[in-house]
Amino acid sequence: MNSGRTSANATSANARIGYIAFNTFREAVRDRVLYNLIAFALLLSGAAILVGEISIDIERLVVVNLGLTAVSLFGVVIAIFIGIGLVSKEIDKRTLYTVLSRPVRRWEFVVGKFFGLTGTLVVNTLLMAVGVLLALLYVAHRFEKMDAWVLVALYFIVLQFLIVCALALFFSSFSTPLMSAVFTFALFVIGSLAEDLRGFARIARGVGGWIATAVAYLVPNFSALNVINQVAHGDAVPGRLIFYNSVYALLYSAMAISGAVLIFQRRDLK
Amino acid sequence: MTATRQANLVATVVLAFSMAGVIATLYAIDHTRRGAVTQEALYVRSSTLLRRMSLGYTGLLADIYWTRAVQYFGEQHHNGSSDFRLLAPLLEVTTELDPKLLPAYQFGANFLAPKPPNGAGLPGAALFLMKYGIEHNPNQWRLYYNLGFLYYTELKDYAKAADAFAQGAKLPATNPFMPILAARMAQHAGEFDTARMLWSTTYESTKDAQIRDNAVLHLLALRVDEDVTRLEQVVEKYREQTGRLPASMGDLERAGFTHGTPADPKGRPYKLMPNGRIEVQDPESIFFITKGLPPGAAPPQPLHQVQPESK
């Protein structure tokens, strides 16, 4: 009897999270987030045609570099600007009270919002990935074996979005949208230089060294998730790195989301 | 337990578990990417471009590049690599962004010129760096010292070394050793005391752990070279006096040529060979020595010894 109730609770919790996630995705689409795809398509097709005219032997390189960089940056911008408003917008519009007055728990709301946003970005990335591959086909006339690594780079970009979404949601759980955007963007920049930070920490000694090491290991590590240059040159990505990066992104997102849940649970919404 | 408390508890457990997992995974990622990180030490080679990109914050960027140079050299050395191709551009970019970053010049003087695996084997690049440093910091005696040191240790051009030390000696704020070094270059360039003075000055004029370690190793090697030279002279004197070579170190002591058993800096007694040569017991344990080695052996190099320590 008890286990039956627990199972039913879990099912309904999953259903509620799924519902919030779907609504977040629908809202993002309604907000014309996917319009960025038009800009992306214009940029990539323009570049593909242009590099064919002006460059020698680096058409593939330019398309991969430009395409993947654009996928990454467009996605990060979307993740930040939607992520920071996920909570505050619901409070401003007072829709949050309606949601929470129903049998929806606060943690379900946060987790649902996270899945909704990452879902939006995954769809966005998939469409952009098709664009990159088409541009690649246009300049190289055929796919090569090494193009498979481009898919790995795209997968890493999705992992990057998981972390950025989780961070944006974490900051938006206690801060204003503007400050959340600043914090998330700052962490994105710091995280992109995370390996340098750990280098500094290795050199530092004493208490400073300990603090630097702690900070260096707690900021998100985006450096290892960026293999764009590597795959542009057709270099392989080690399987171990794919595994570790996947585990890392999942754990980091879980960490930020549980932080967001803990804060949001205590937040006075009156 | 209420649903809220339950959710809080789960979130706290997930937070703690994922934080520990993040650190452990990051550690594994760093190990997986060690080679890649080293190769990516140099993001942009053009200091002009970097200046524009830095929006005027060139000092900070120079510090980042300087740290990368130290890390890069330390990692490559630690990994036993002889490939230091990024060291010269890293130091060039660093000093072009901040021409007053004196430790970078000293590091260049010590590690750009020596042949791999102790350096990049680029004496030309080292000279260029020193001259660039002097051009931008004409009142820094250390840079003249580094230039003289480079001429002395790597290029064996004692006249130019003397000239560099003499120029440094003329500065209003200089090291008392500079005029002595300049004078010694003229008549005693190849002597142990001169080399010892140079390496001691190097040791005392820096806080960089890698440079200090390197200086200590050279000072120890100098002591061995000097000991072996002196002991071989003693053996020769013994042969002249007795008409035969000594059978053991004890013969030298009994004849009053030595006191006790002469030992290397590691405390291992020197070996007297049947042909009168002196050898160290463990040639691999004392780096940079040029004497006391078995015939045909190359001077041992301190692979894996110098760690990236400090700025």
Interface residues (C-beta under 8 A of the other chain):
Chain A: R105 R106 W107 E195 D196 R198 G199 F200 R202 I203 R205 Y217 L218 N221 A224 Q230 P238 R240 L241 Y244 N245 V247 Y248 L251 Y252 A254 M255 S258 G259 V261 L262 Q265
Chain B: A3 T4 A7 N8 A11 T12 V14 L15 S18 M19 G21 V22 I23 T25 L26 A28 I29 D30 T32 R33 A36 V37 E40 I64 T67 R68 V70 Q71 P308 E309 S310 K311
